[in-house]
Amino acid sequence: MVSKEQVIVLVGPMGVGKTTVGKKLANAIGLPFKDTDALFVKEHGNIADFFREHGEERFREIESQIIAQAVSERGVVATGGGAVLSEANRKMLAGVTVVYLATDGTHMAKRLSQGSRPLLKNGLSDWNKIYSERKPLYELVADITIDSSGHPIKQTVTEIREALAI
């Protein structure tokens, strides 16, 4: 079994940069990197297509299995924005170090325009609604909160390392 310090999980809203920050953090501290959305896509195909064909509930079930596997091994793990919705996932996250990448949302319109996100039919207004609903859950699971609003990725990684003393 891995210790809490050997698994660092990044949570936060869609488009905040969990994958980009996670890759750089993992590289900087010499841990493997895993992205739960990328692992899902590898096994099940495009998330938006999966949502349309099988629904969000089935996606969340599989997402939980992927998270369980990812946090069972040492590494840095980037989760999807909705990973905290499941009580089972929140319990899993209690056994690892969780970093919440918070944002004031000012840079999200540009970031969200670069991709297909099944829950954002109305763009930024949907993002704002989803983020306000999920924010208390991100705060609940977080050991550390880093405000990444408009910060260069390198600064965000440095702040995480300082907060974790690594």
C-alpha positions, -999 to 999 in steps of 0.1 A, spaced: 0 0 0 12 35 -9 14 62 17 -6 95 15 25 114 4 33 91 -25 0 99 -43 -8 135 -52 -43 140 -68 -52 172 -85 -89 182 -84 -107 213 -97 -130 225 -124 -130 216 -161 -103 235 -179 -83 247 -149 -52 229 -160 -50 198 -139 -34 177 -167 -8 203 -177 1 211 -141 1 174 -132 25 165 -159 49 192 -149 46 185 -112 52 148 -118 82 155 -139 96 179 -113 93 155 -84 101 123 -102 67 106 -99 47 89 -127 17 109 -141 -18 96 -147 -48 114 -161 -81 97 -153 -98 112 -183 -70 101 -207 -72 66 -192 -109 66 -198 -105 77 -234 -79 50 -240 -103 22 -228 -137 36 -238 -132 63 -265 -142 99 -266 -160 111 -234 -185 133 -251 -195 103 -274 -197 80 -243 -219 105 -225 -243 106 -255 -244 68 -259 -243 56 -223 -251 86 -201 -233 104 -173 -241 77 -146 -223 50 -165 -194 73 -171 -191 81 -134 -191 44 -125 -162 37 -148 -145 69 -137 -146 56 -101 -129 24 -111 -102 43 -129 -96 66 -99 -94 36 -76 -66 21 -97 -48 54 -102 -46 62 -65 -35 27 -56 0 34 -70 24 62 -63 22 91 -87 5 124 -96 -31 120 -107 -52 145 -126 -89 138 -122 -118 149 -143 -138 179 -130 -167 158 -117 -146 132 -99 -156 147 -65 -193 141 -71 -191 105 -60 -190 99 -23 -170 68 -29 -144 89 -48 -143 114 -20 -136 86 5 -108 73 -18 -93 107 -19 -92 109 19 -63 84 17 -41 105 -6 -28 141 -8 -53 162 -27 -45 195 -43 -74 217 -54 -66 240 -83 -89 269 -76 -96 297 -101 -115 329 -103 -126 319 -137 -113 349 -156 -93 328 -181 -118 300 -186 -135 312 -217 -103 309 -237 -94 275 -222 -129 260 -227 -130 270 -264 -103 244 -270 -123 212 -268 -155 193 -265 -170 190 -230 -203 172 -228 -216 192 -198 -210 226 -214 -238 230 -239 -240 268 -231 -203 274 -227 -191 296 -199 -225 300 -182 -227 262 -178 -191 262 -165 -199 289 -139 -229 270 -127 -211 236 -125 -181 252 -107 -203 269 -81 -221 236 -74 -188 216 -72 -166 241 -54 -177 230 -19 -168 194 -28 -133 205 -41 -128 224 -8 -140 194 12 -115 169 -2 -85 193 -5 -55 191 17 -41 221 -1 -57 248 -22 -37 266 -49 -53 296 -67 -41 291 -103 -60 321 -116 -39 335 -145 -7 322 -130 20 307 -152 21 269 -149 56 270 -135 44 293 -107 15 269 -99 38 239 -98 62 259 -75 34 268 -52 23 232 -50 58 220 -42 62 246 -15 29 237 1 39 200 1 74 208 11 89 188 -18 
